[in-house]
Amino acid sequence: QSTPSVDFTAHEAARKVPVSEPPPNGSKTSEPTKLHSIFAGLQDKVVLDIVAAVDILVIFTTAVFAKYFYLDVFRDIGVPVSTTPYAAAGALVGVLAYVNMRKSGVYQFERISRNFVQSRKILVALVTAFLVVILIGYVFKSIEQFSRLWAGVWFLSAFLSLVLWHFVVSMGLKKLVFTGSMGRTVAVIGESECVKQV
């Protein structure tokens, strides 16, 4: 009889070891298990921090790229246009979008593999960040120096780039999990038939 397969999420996949008897009361977790848990937690945090850092960099880079593509190449008005305001807007939107995505749970392992949910949350975070920056621009009367077409090119390129980046991350993490490169060793206590089949 074939062993039934078990579907794990990108974060919860693990090698499970059946244990017939539970540890005695008051016993402490072994030092190797503690170290493994600490390492797994640090590993998760490092991966998510890298994803977040790349998100900010993508938003910043697409802002500068959109400025270069639209103002320097497409329109080519013949007058040099400073990149500084566009880079500043890109950095501000990047930080605001990062804060929004973190609050909405984008940087959680149990959600990072859900591509549709990720795309929706990224869209909401990006729209919110753009609206905040537009409001700031109106308050300080600096919105006039930015082209609406530039903003449209920037928003579209930033959103598509973020969705593609998170899709690549999702696929990469799934591959690492199912090849055993990421995961945790978990002891399953009990003698039931379900435990024996895991």
Secondary structure, DSSP 4 states (H G I P E B T S, - for coil): -PPPP----TTT-EEEEEESSPPPTTPPPPHHHHHHHHHHHHHHHHHHHHHHHHHHHHHHHHHHHHHIIIIIIII--SS---SHHHHHHHHHHHHHHHHHHHHTTTT-HHHHT-HHHHHHHHHHHHHHHHHHHHHHHHHTT-GGGS-HHHHHHHHHHHHHHHHHHHHHHHHHHHHHHHTTSS-EEEEEE--SHHHHH-
